[in-house]
């Protein structure tokens, strides 16, 4: 049996950056915590915890030390709460997510209807919407886009790991929903490269396996584009490897 790796694979820049920042915090004085798991990889989370960087669920769970914001980002209220408690904030939000957050904020400030393409329950999408005062309409698929009302002005922001193929088909629908459509294509380059590589490989193999956490947006999106656009027998499995 021949095993072929996709040309582009492994952790993206934002995730690598977040993990490096967490490792640096582990080597410094004082206690450090990540708000949620730093990454959807149990091996990395476990290794950091063994070095003294523990995941927490809420700011209220700690009273002192350094709080690391993971690459998915958080809403402005979290920063305020941490500052009020006197915590040291280490912001590892992916720069691409930061841009999506600010784009969403600007859409609302400009008086436009905000549409966010992404998974409703994903922490990144929640953080983007929080910067827009939770005024965004979150769209996951083409059917939801068809059900939108026609509006005068619409701004579109996209989850950084969203399927670029689904993005294109949804935008075609949204173009009929507003005469003034402003699109912020905030899908990161690394996501596009990995999706393109995965689809290309899926079209030329008998079985495509995507290795990653099943609760990872990146993993699920890769499996999705491989099965729909790669026309391959694709499945995802929980990662037991560190890239």
N, C-alpha and C positions, 0 to 999 in steps of 0.2 A: 504494500500500500504506500502510495506517495502522499506526503503531507506538504502542503504549500502554504506559506505565510503571505498574507496580504502585504503589498508594498508599503502601505502606511498603517502602522498599528502601535499599540501601547498607549501610555498616558499622554494626554495633551499638555500644552504649556501651562494652562491654568491650574491643573491638578498637580503637576510637578512643582510648580511654584508654591502652592499651598502646603504640600508635604515638606518641602525644604524649609519653609517658614516654621512649621511645627517642630521639625527636627532642631532648628536653631533655638527655638524656645525651650526645648527639652534640655539643651546644653547650657542654658543660662540659669541664673539664680532665681529662686522663688517657684511657686507652683504655677502650672499652666494647664489650661483646659480648652477643649474645642467645643463650640456650640453645635452639637450634633456630631456625627462621625465625620472626620476630615475628608474622607473619601469612601465610596461604596466598595471597599475592599477590606475584608476582615483581618487579613494578614498585616496590612499596614497599620490599621487601627490598633491591633493587638501589640504590635512592635512599639508604637508610640506610647501606649499605656504602660508597657514595661519600663519605659524610660521616664515615666512620670507625667505624661500628657494624657489626661483622662477626658473622655467625652461626657458632656452634660447635656441636659435637655432644655433647661431654662436658665436665664441669668440669675434667677433667685436661688439656684442650686449652689452658688459660690459666694463668698463674702470678701475674698481678696485674691490677689494674684493676677495672672494674665489670661484674658479670654481671647481665643482665636476664632475669628469668623471664617467659616469655610468658604470654598470657592463658589458655592451656590448663592451667597449673599444673604442679607437680611434687610428688614425694613428700618426706617429711621428711628422708630421707637426703641429698638434694641440698643442702638448706640447711646441714646439718651439715658436708658435705664442703667447701662453699664457705667456711663460717666457719673451718674448720680451716686453709684455705689463706690466710686473711686477705683474702678478696675482699670488695669492697663489693657488697652484694646490693640490687638494685632490683627489687622484687616487683610485676610487672604482671599477676599472676593476676587474672582477672575476678572481681569480688565474688560473682557468682552461682556460679562454680565453687568459690570458697572455701567458700561455704555448703554446697554439695554434698559437699565434702571433709569438712567438720566433721560434717555429718549422717551420713555413712557411718561416721565414727569413733564417733559416739555410738551408732549401731545395734549395732556390735560390742561396745562397752563395756557396753551394756545386755543383752548375752547373747542377742541376736536373730540370726536368720539374715538376712544382708544380700543383697539382690538389687539389682543395678545394671542399669538399662535403658539400653543404649547399644551402641556399636560396640567390640568387644573390642580392636581394635588402634589405637583412637583415643587420642592422647596425653592428652586430658582424662579419658577413662574410666580409663586406666592410673593417672593421678594420684589420682583419687578412690579407687580400690581400694588404692593404696599407703598412704593415710591410714587405711585399715581393715586394715592388715597383710596385704593381698592375700587377705583372707578372703571377699571378695564373690563371688557367683555372677553372672556377666555374661550378660544375656539380650538378644538382638537382635530376636527375632520371637515371634510367637504360638506357633509349634510348639515352640520351646525352653521357653516358659512351661508348656505342657501336659505336658512331660516332667519337670518339677520334682516332687520328693517333697513330700508334705504335712508341714508342720512346725508346732510349737506357736506360735512367735512369728516374725514376719517383718517386716523393715523394707525399704522400697523407696526407692531414690535414683535420680534420672534424669539422664542426660547433658543438659546445658543446651540443646543443639541437637536433641534427639530429636523425632521427629514426635509432635505432640500427638494426632493421630488414631490412630496405632499405640499410643501410651501408653494411651488409653482402652480399646482392645480387649484389650491385655495385662493391664491391671488387672482386667478382668472375669474373666479366667482365674485370676489370682493370688488373687482373693477366695475362690476355692474351695480354695486351697492352704494356708490358715491361718485359724484362728479369731481370731487376734490379728494383724491386718495394719495396720502403720503406714506411711503413704505420705508421702514428702517430694517433692512435685511441684516439682522444681528446674529445670524448663524455664523459661528466662528469658522475660520479657514481650516483648522485642524479637523473639525467635524466633517466639512465638505470633502476634504482629502480622504479621510477614513471611509466615508460612505462611498465615494467613487471607487476606491480601491477594493472595497468589500464587494460591491456590485460587479465589478469587472471580474473578480476572482470567482464569484458565485456562478457566473454564466459559463464557467469553464471547468467546474468540478462536479462530482457526483453527489457530494455531501458537504454542506457549509456549516461549520461550527463557530459560533461567536462566544468567546470566553470572557466572562465578566460577571459582576454581581447582578442578580435578577431584579434588584430594585434600582439599578442604574439606568438613567435615561439614555446614556450613550449606548449601553449594551442592547437595550430593547429596540432602539432606533436602528442599530446596525442589523439586528435580526429581521426587523420589519422591511428595510429596503432590500435586503438580500432575498427575502421570500417573495416580495412583490415586484421588484424591478430586476433582480438578478435571476428570477424564475428558477431558483434552486431549492432543493430540499434543505431548508435552513432551520437550525435550532440553537438556542442559547443555553449555556450551562454555567452554574456558579463557578467563579474563578477560585482555583486553589493554587494559583501561580502569582508571583509578583513580576511585573514586566520590567 
